Amino acid sequence: MKIIRWIIGRIILALDFLTRPKPIVRDIKDQEVVDAKTAKMSLYQFNACPFCVKVRRQLRKHSLNVELRDAKNHALYKDELIREGGKHKVPCLRIEDATSNVRWMYSSDDICSFLKEEFSL
């Protein structure tokens, strides 16, 4: 079963690479505003997870610079996700607001909806 998952994961990554959306281009000042909003966001993800690929495609398509954290192969990120987020489930978007309150958002649909709403996509 592990081999089948590995093969399917490679197919997902290959298809993502071959059909990757082009990022939108903003003027420098607008991109700086977007970058300031995304500076305190992190996406906990697995490289070949199809739901994570869906969220990363949205990030790329809309030129959102969110830190990607591999919660499968990096023990520190995995532990942080479990300890602070409450479960080892991806994708998970960690959002820190201006008052240092942290929100953990699970579900690719919820994350994509949040990004669309927050960045008027």
C-alpha positions, 0 to 999 in steps of 0.5 A: 500500500505504501508503494501505491501511495508513493506512486499516486503522490508522484503522479499528483506532483507531476500533474501539478507541475505540468498544469501549474497556474501562472501567478498574477502580477501586481504592482510593487506596492500592492504586492507589498501590502499582500506580503505584509498580510501573509507574513504571519501565515504558515501552511502546514502541509504534506508535499503530495497531499492532493488537498495541500496541492489544491491550497498551494495552487491557490497561493501560487495563482494569487501570488500569496507568499505564505510559508510552507511547513512540511508536517510529514518530514519535519518533526518540529513542524509536526509536533507544533501542529499537534501541540498548538493546532490540536491534530496532525491533519493537513492542510492547516493554515496558521494565521496570527493576527495583529494582537498575536492571537493564533487561529488554526484553519483545517480543510482545503475548502475553508482555507481557499474560501478564507484566502478569497475573502481576505484577499478579494480574489 
